[in-house]
Amino acid sequence: MTAPDDPAPLDETFECTFEFQPGWIDLTLHDGTKSEAKALATEVVNRLNPLGLEIEKSAVFDDMVERAVDLNDDVPTLAAAYYSEAGEALTNLTVDSYGDEGVARPGPDEVVPLLLQWGNAEVTGTPQITHLELAAGPAVRIQAMLKVKRMLGFGRKLTEFVKYAVFPPGMESLVVVTVTWEKIALTEQITELADEAVRTMRITPLPTGGASTSADGGTA
């Protein structure tokens, strides 16, 4: 519940688009329902090459439905996942925006500790921090390992992530792209995929109350 003295969220809308390479599947749901996820998964799975799959189409379908519902749980601006030709999901990607009315956007140094905060996990090891100039604006990139709490609180599992905090010019919002994966052996391949995707990201401010959608992106 929001306290009376909490600042109101920014009323700032924008279009976010990517030029995704083959393998990336846009899993953004507009209604967030399982039926919408099933319709999306049906369309995607029907386009797959059955000769390249190493798992049943039904398994790919089930994974895509569950993944779409999970990724859209917090209503991100955009959600996507990368699937190999064999039909295996390798990584998740989400885009979110943050900002409150009357509260200054954190700067590149201030945002680092915020990016390292996870509700169900803790960063392990030393994060890799770099500063980038993207088409969408200046950005801070953080890559690190996570120890994620398992269900029921028993044990931990290792996950890796990259977060990109983007400071779009002409906007007050902070846009954060989060990419996560569990197959640590594929880290080099996945980070290349993530970096390549984020370099194509475009953020276009829209008039307040405006909305626009794209085949390759979503709208905040």
N, C-alpha and C positions, 0 to 999 in steps of 0.2 A: 504494500500500500504506500502511496506517495505521501510524504509529509507535507503539510501546508506550506512550509517555507522552502521546499525543494524547487529549484528553477524548472521552468517548463522546457521540454525538449525542443530543439530547433525545428522550426517549420521550414525546412529546406529540402526541396526535391531535386533529383538529378537522374539522368539516364547513365547507366553504366554498361558498356559493351566491351566484348572481347572478340578478337579474331582467332577463335579456338582452332587448333590443328586437329586432324582426325584422331579420334580416341577420346577426346573430351566430350562429355555429354552434359548439356545444360539441364539441370534437375530442378530449376526454380519452379515452385508451385505458387499459383496466384491465390488459390483458396486454401491450400495446405491440407487438402483431404486425401484420404487413401484412394478414393475413386479417381481423383485427378492424377495421382501418382501411377495408378494402374494404366490409365489411358496413355500417359507419357511413355511408360515402360513398354507397352504393347507396340507403340509406333516405332520406338528405337530398336527393340529386339527383332521386329519384322524386317529391319534393314540389315541385320547382321549377316555376315557370310557364314553359313553353317559349316562349311568345310574348314574354317579356321578355328572354330570353337573347340576347346578341350573340355568343356563342361556342358551340361544340358542347357538348352535354351530356357527351360523352366527355372533353372537355378539362377541364370542371369536375370531373368524377369523378377524373381522373388527378391534378389539382392538389390536391384534397381528401385523397386517399390519401397522396400524398407529404408534404403539409403536416402531416397528423396524425402520421405516423411521425416526421418531423423534430422536431416540437414536443414529442413524448413521449419523445424520446431520453434526456433527463436525468430522466425520471420526475417531472414536475411534479405539484403538487396538482391543478391544473386547466389545460387548454389550450383555446383557442378562436381563431376567426378571424372576421373580418367580410367578408361577400361582398355585393357590390352586386347590384341586381336584374338587371344584365346578366351576372352570373355571375363577375365578377372579384373575386379576393381583394384586399382593400385593406390589411388590417393583421392582425398576430398578437397574441395576448394569452396570457400564462402567469402562473400563480400558484405561488410556491415559498415554503417556510418554512425558516428558518435558526436554529440554536441548538445549543449544546453543554452537556452536564451540567456544572454548577459554574462556568460562564462567564456573567458578567452580560451581558444584552442591551445592545447599543450604544444610546446615546441619540440624539435627533434630530440633534445636531450631529456626533456621531461617525459616523453612518451615511452622511453625504453623500459622503465620499471613497470609501467602499465601493461605493456605488451607481454611481459614475463609473468603476469598474473593469470592463473588458471583455477577455475572453481574446483575441479576434481583431480588435479595433478600438480606436480611440482617440477620445476626445471632442475635438471641434473647436469653437472659439468659447466664449462664456461661457454656462454652464448657467443656466436659469431655475429658481430654487428657491423653493418656497412651502410653507407649513405649513397643514394641513387638519384639520378635525374631521369624520371620516366615521362612518357608523353602525357600522363595524367597529372603530373606535378612532382615536386621534390618528394623523396620518400626515405624512410629508414627501414632497412631489412634486417630481421633477426632470425637466426637459425639456431636451434638447440634441441636437445633430447629432453623427453618428459618421462617421469614415472607416473603412470596413470593408475588411480585406484580402481580395483576390480569391483564387480557387483558384490554387494553385501559387505564390502570393506575388507575382504580378505585378499592379501597379496597385492602386487603391483605388476604392471606390464610396461615395457618400454615402447615409446612412440616418438617419432621425430616430427618437427614442425618448422615451417617458415612463415613468418608474419611480415607483411609489408604495410607500414603506416604511411599513407599517402596524404599530402597536404595540397589539395587541388587549389590552384589560384582562383581568386574571385569567389571562394566559398568559405564558410565558417566551420563546416563539418570536417571531422577527421575520418577518412575512409580507410578501413583496415581489411586487407586480404589475408585470409588464413588458410594455409595448406597443411594437411596432416597426413601421415602415412605410418604403417606399422612394419613394412618390409624394409628393415634397415639396410639390407644388402643391396637394395635398389635406390639408395639415397642419391647417388650421383645422377642417375637417369631421371629421377623424380624432380630433383631441384632444377635440372635443366628444363624440364617440361614446365615447371612453375614459373621460372624466370622468363622463359619465352612467352608464356601466356600473359604475364603481368606487363611485359613490355608492350603488348598490343592493347592494353586496357585504355579506354577513353571514358572520361567523365564529363558530361555536359549538363550544366545547371539548367533547370527548367523554371518557368514562372511559378510562383507559389500557388499550390493547388493544381498545377498541371501534372499530367502523367503521360508517359510514352513508353511503349514497349518495343523490343527488338528481337529478332530471331536469335541473335547472338548475345543477348544481355537482358538485364532487368532494370527496374526503376525503383529508386528509394521512395 
